[in-house]
Amino acid sequence: MSFLEKEYREIITKAVCGKGRKFSQATHSVTPSHRPSSILGCWVINHLYNAKIKSKDTVEINGSYEINIWYSYNDNTKTEAITERVTYSDKVPLSVKDENCLNDDFDVIAKVIQQPNCLNCTIENKGHKIAVEIEREFIVQIIGDTKIAVRVDPKREHVDDDDDEVWDVELTDDELEEVEPDFLNKD
């Protein structure tokens, strides 16, 4: 056994082997049942998504959300709310990659930085369609097995963890006198 082998230990552990981030904007076209006069409100709810590794350099996030639009029609005399579920697929490139991972069996973690949010909602196509502009942002991490080297302190003597003397800590009389039993009741 060489000097370096005695001084270092190799540990296999889970670690972040890749990271990426992606901001996306998308425009969805919604067809209401009536010709809209004006948009009264638009919001996005019920966001669902999952992530998987697409390639060594990319994570794919597939998801959906509901677009809710409240609009007036019939020359602003009546209102209606419509809901439409839309799907999306975002490919997130990995900007940081560790080539030292031991295998290709990765776990994927995807976190939403910006939930899908309505940026703009306008009446288009001669008043027959509503265009909704949405933004969203994700960060992803891939977790895999990797090997790290840890230096062992050659000067440290072997300590038996079951030895009571190692864990036995006694308080001195001075330390006991400083203990305030009613410290929780003080203002």
N, C-alpha and C positions, 0 to 999 in steps of 0.2 A: 504494500500500500504506500503510495507516494505521500509526500508532505502535504500537497494540496488536497488529496483525498481525505486525510485526517482532519484538515482544518475546515472543510466545507461539507455540508450535507445537501443532497438534492431532495426537494419536496415537490410532489405533484399536487397541484391545486387548481381550483376553478378561478378564472380571471377574465377580465374584459379583453377580448381579442380583436374587437372592432367597434368603431363608433361612426355614426352618421347623423346628419340633420337635414331636414327638408321643409321648406316653406312652399305652400302651393296655393294657387288661386284658380278657381274654376267658375264658369258661368253656366247656369242651368236654365233651360227654357221650360216654363210651366204654362199649360193651356187651361185657363179657367172656363167654367161652364157658361159665364156671361162675359160680354165685352166690358172690360174694366174702365171706369171713369178716372179713378185715382187709387193710389196705393195708400192704405192707412197704417200698415205695419207688416214687418217681415221678421221672422226669427227662425232659428235652427235648433231642433231638439232631438233627443234619442239617438245620439251618436254611438255606433257600434263599430268595432274594428278588430282585426287580428293581423299578426305579422308572421312572415316566414322568410327563410333564406331563399333567395332566388338564384344567386350565384355566389362565388367567392367575394365579389365586390359589391353586392346589392342585396338589400332587404326589401321585400314587397309587402306593402300594407294594403289590405283590402278592407273596405268599410262601407258604411251607409249612414245616412241621417235623414231626418224628416225636415222638409222646408214647409213652414206654415206662413201663409200670406192672407192678410185681411185686406180686402179691397172693397171699393164702392162701385156700383154700376147703375144703369138706368138714370144717367145724368145726376149722379150722387144722391139718389133718393133711396137706394137700398144697399145693404152690405152683405158680404159673404166671406167666410173663411175657408180656404182650401188647404189640404195637406198632401204633399207628394214626397214619397221616399225615393231618394236617389242613391246610386252606388258610385264608388270611385276606386281607383287603384293607383297608389303612389309607389314609385320605385325610388328608394332612398339609397344613394351611393354611400359606401363606407369611405370616409375621408381618413380614418385612422385604422390601420390593419396591422396585426401582429402575425408575422409569418411563422412564429415559433410554436404555434398551437400543435398539440400532439396528434389530434385527429380531426375529422370533419363533423363530429357530433356536437353541434352547437345548440345552445338555448338562445332564444331571441327575446329581448325586452324592448318594447316600444312604449314611449310615453308621449302624451299629448302636451305640447308646449302651448299651443293656441287651439282651443276647441273650434270646430267649424262655426263661423260667424258670418252674418250677412253684412257685406260692405255696401251693396247698392241693390236696389230693386226698382226696375223701371218697366213701363208699358212699352212694348215693341210690336213690330210686324203689323202696323196699321191698327193697333189696339186689340189684336186678337191673342197675343202672347205676353207673358211676363218674364223678363230676364232677371235672374237673381245671381249676383256675383258673391262668391263665398271664398273665405280664406281659412287655412288650417296649417298647423305646423307640428312636426314630430321630431323626436330624437330617438335613435335606436342604438342598442348595444347588443353585440353577440358575445356570449359567454362560452368559453371552452376550457379544456384541460391544457395546462401548461406546466412547465418545470421551472422552479426557481432554485437558486443556490443560496444557502444560508451559512454564514461563517460561524463556526463553533469556537468559543473562547477556550483556547488551550490551557489557560491558567486556572480555569474554574475547576474546583475539585468536584468529584461526584457527590451529589446530595441525594439521600434517600427521602422521597416525598412522604413516606410513612413515618419518618422520624418525628416524634412529638416535639423535640427541641427546636426543630426548624420553624414550626408554626406557633410555638408557645411564646406569647407576648405578655409580659407582666407590667402593670401600671405601678409607678412609684407613688409614695405617699403624697408627694407634692402634686402630681397629676390628679390624684383622687380628690384633693382639696379644691382644685379648680373646677370640678364638675358642678354645674348648677342644676339641681333636680327640677326646678320650676321654670326652666328657660322657655317653655311653651306658653306660660301664662303671663309673660312680660309684654308690656305694650310697646 
